Amino acid sequence: MSRDAEADMKEVELNELEPEKQPMNAASGAAVTAVPAGGAEKNGLMKVKAADDEAEAAAKFTGLSKEELLRVAGSAGWVRARWALLLLFWLGWLGMLAGAVAIIVRAPRCRELPPQSWWHRGALYRVGDLRAFQRPAAGDLAGLKGYLDYLSTLKVKGLVLGPIHKSQKDDINGTDLEQIDPTLGSKEDFDSLLQAARKKSIRVILDLTPNYRGQNSWFHPTQIDVVAAKMKDALSFWLQAGVDGFQVRDVENLMKASSFLAEWQNITKNFSEDRLLIAGTESSDLQRILSLLELTKDLLLTSSYLSGSGFTGEDVKFLVTQYLNVTDHRWCSWSLSQARLLTSVVPAHLLRLYQLLLFTLPGTPVFSYGDEIGLQAAGLPGQPVKAPVMLWDESSLLNTSGPVSSNMSVKGQGEDPHSLLFLFRRLSDRRGEERSLLHGDFHALSSGPGIFSYIRQWDQNERFLVVLNFENVDQPARLRASSLPASADLLLSTQPGREEGASLQLERLKLEPYEGLLLRFPYVA
């Protein structure tokens, strides 16, 4: 065999294997020729002729060259295909854009939230007598700091404090509105209380009623100019000290009350829009109340207006709707008096109803200390009513007169999920969380005799339905309103026994004696 032929052959070493185990070195279908070197086998070695390298390379696909790709891409068919795909892309994009615009245009617009200050967001809590509110061994400003944690559990937004200024009964010269009564503490104690309250998001409103120990809270009418000058100086002084607002009571005894209230409110608002003025009156006459409000804006007025009812569903509905209508739904406050306890006005069996009512009406609820546990006013027959001792625990019971038990105290009620205190906390917490209860619209409903019902709603937020039975018998609600759904979920009842979260059929809704219900249902476009 020639030298060139031998170069075209590949030498493969073959061991002495069985034929089926010998490797194949040719492609499928290729002819394999075994030629013994020198015409014979040489030590078990054979020479096998493989496919040419050029043929093997030709069998592999290397793709199109750049010139070929450009030539194909420029063909008429591919040009039309690219334009068709591009057109489909932009048509799809424009279709999605048009759909999004249509959804935005047709969707109901969100209602703009009204501006809100801190007194819009929760209840106010009055502590008029520091000694009665605190434990017998305490009774001063320094001791009051220890009760701020308790106020935080009530979710109240403001503490209405005092009066605490130095005052001699019916003596205008012995009254100093800028000095704290030394028996209650010092200015440093007050500053410390302010800082501690702020850390717990509780604002402090100072009662500056001048002659709070005398017969006329505003002294003799001939002294009004002196009183007015003292008030202006005191307002500026305490605003600089960091007070968040002021309360003045018995303004029905103040000459030119509406003018002075407007002037004092201007002082507080010029200092900061975040400052509050509260006026109190024992009057329940609507015209008298409106006259006090005529020159002021954002003034909160506590009065005995609601206590003038006969405590029936019809009476309460009339008073509430009348007040909201004549005040043009301005922001208001709700209470049963300017300073007294709920129990001094409301029958005991209606306390739960009134807690639910005050927390769900549009406005700021205002309570006195002890209202959350149903504290009873203290006083002997024929004697002036004294500020009752707050019932904190068993030790407080020793300082009270009359029959009391441990379940009337804060400690006792705090452990009972069916207590008045537990209901107060739940309502206060719920009011602060829901927009419909914070600043929602109010709609009174037609309902059965003895029933007062209404809806609170805001924009597209969840709606709340309040149903109150003022009668001592079971009453069908008989709610009539086209906006009501067939059913609503029960949030809470003032009476034990109902399953919270249960869906109640409104057409068949029936209330127990003196029962109040808070229900909710979703917004439907």
Disulfide bonds with the S-S distance in Angstrom:
none
